[in-house]
Amino acid sequence: MRAAPLFRISWRLAGWIFAHQLEKSHPAHVVAWWELRRLPYNLIVGATSLLTLSVFYAVAFGCERSIGVPLGMPRPPLLVLIAVVAYWIVVNVFYTCGWILELLVARLWRVSTPIFGPIVFTLFTVVSVVVTLVPAGLVIFLAIFTSCRGL
């Protein structure tokens, strides 16, 4: 029965991550709200990235075993590390756009935005996860429909 406490902790964490802002839309509160969620966001996108990389390596290994071509593996392999670092930078710049967008909405429309942050955070997180999974889907599609021979 260890799953029940773990489920409650996960539920509370999710509740905190996606909670509405309690303060008014003071710029410092908005930035703090977003920055407190940067680590969970990076963990979510990072876990998705690990899944994508795992799919890439599994497809490359499977194709290499079947026909001798590691489909999906860049040459040289150092490009994987460069791509991961570049993607991490892009994802975090994208994340920073969330609180910038919220501050702009609050300023331009002169409204309090305590509900806006969680909505945009959720959308940014979902889009980031989907974009992170797209390469895995493409390499699977390519491997299946070309019998691991590539384009």
C-alpha positions, 0 to 999 in steps of 0.5 A, a space after each residue: 500500500 505504498 502507492 497511496 502515499 506516493 499518489 497523494 504526494 504527486 497529486 499535491 505537487 501537481 496541485 502546487 505546480 499548476 496552482 493559481 497565483 494568490 497575489 496580485 499581478 505585481 511583476 515581482 510576484 509574477 516572475 517569482 511564481 514562474 521561476 519557482 516552477 522552472 525546476 519542475 518544468 525542466 524535470 518534466 521536459 528533461 524526462 521527456 527528452 530522456 524518453 526521446 533519446 532512449 527511442 533514438 538509441 533503441 531504433 539505432 540499435 535495432 536498425 544496426 542489428 537488422 541491417 547494419 545501419 544505425 538509423 537516427 544516430 548522428 555522425 559524429 555522436 558528439 552532435 547529440 550532446 550539442 543538440 541536447 544543450 542547445 535544446 535545453 537553452 531554447 526550452 528555457 528561453 521559451 519558458 522565460 517567455 511565459 512570465 514575459 507574456 504574462 507581464 505584457 498581458 497585465 500591462 497592456 490590458 491592465 488586468 490582474 492575471 492570477 489565472 493567466 499564469 497557470 494556464 500559460 504554464 500548462 500550455 507551454 509545458 504541454 507544447 514543450 513535451 509534444 515538441 520534445 516527443 516529435 523526433 522520437 515519433 519521426 524516427 520510429 515512423 522512418 524506421 518502420 516505413 523505410 525498413 531501417 534504410 533511411 531516406 
